[in-house]
Amino acid sequence: QVQLVESGGGLVQPGRSLRLSCAASGISFSFNTMGWYRHAPGKEREVVASITSSGLTNFADSVKVRFAITRDNAKNTVYLQLNSLKPEDKAVYYCNTLYGPKNHWGQGTQVTVSS
């Protein structure tokens, strides 16, 4: 059974940083592209970043110079480093991977940016 468990969200002031983690189980993690999405109130869910099995990364334009995505295949974990956070980064952040015929999602972790 595929399971994705996010952690690391919280309330931070603008300009500060957070690191989100997504621990995966039930998949061949090192072979999977992993992604982070976010869903803000009143907006469509959007992709934030992704990282392939070989470490190639891709980012949404809105976060490209502020966020970083990394993976630790030994720990079956993907990380999203959020730097220089802005109020508009407030959202629930979800981990995602395609495994077999199905898209799998974690339960999400809330990020709130407010002074």
N, C-alpha and C positions, 0 to 999 in steps of 0.2 A: 504494500500500500504506500502510495506516494504521500509524503508529508513535508510541508514547507512551514517553518516556524520563524516568524520575524520577531526581532526584539531591538531595543535601543532607542525607540522614540521617546518623546517627552516635550516639555515646554522649555523653550530657550529664547533669549533675547535676540533681536536682530543683530547680525554680524557674527554671531557665535557659531559653533560647530556641533554636529552630532555624527555618530557613526551607527548606522543600522546594520544588523546582522540577519542573515537568513540561513538557518540550518536545514539541510535537506536530508531526507532519508527515503529509501524505496526506489531510488533511481541510480543509474550509473553516472554519478555526479560529474566525474572528470570528462565525460563525453558530451555533456549537455551545455547548450547555451542557457545562461541564466539572465533574467531580466528583473528590473525594478520598474514598477508603475506607481502612479499616484492618482488619487481621486479626491478632488477638493469639492466642497459643497457648491452645488449649482453649476458645476463644470463636468465635462466629459472626462472619463479616465484617460490618462495619457502615459505613454512610455517615457521613462526618465533616462534609463541607461540599460545597456546590455553588455554582456561579456561572453565571448565564444569559448569553446573548449581550449582553443589555442591562445586565448588571452587578448584577442582583438576586442576593442571596446567601441561603443557608440553611445552618443548622448543627445538628448534633446537640446536644441539651441538655447533654451532658457536656462540651462544648468551647465552648459559645456565647460565653462572656465571655473566653475565653483564646486562641482561634484566630481567624485572619483569612484570607480567601481573596481573591486579586486576580488579574487577568489583564492581560497585555500583548499585545494583538492584533498589534502590529507585530513582536513576537518569537515569536508563536505559542506562548506560554508561560503557564502558570497556576502560581500560587504558593500555598503554604499556610504561613502564619506561625504557628508554634507557640510560645506564650508560657506562662510559669508552668507548665512541664511537671511532670507527676506520674509516679510509677512506673507507674500504671495506663495511661498513654499509650503504654507500650511496645508496639510492634506493627510489622508491615510495612505501610507506607503505599503505596497504589496510586492511580494516576491513572486516570480512567475517562471515556469519552465514548461516546455512542450516535451512530453514523454509518451511514447506510443502514439495513439490517436488523439490524445487528450491534452488540453491546456490545464495546467495545475496552478493553483493559487494558494498562498498562505492566508492567514486570517487578518493580516494587516497590522501595522503599528502607526499610531497617531503621532504626527509631528505638528507642533504648534509654535509659531514664531510671533512673539509679542513682547512689548516692553512693559 
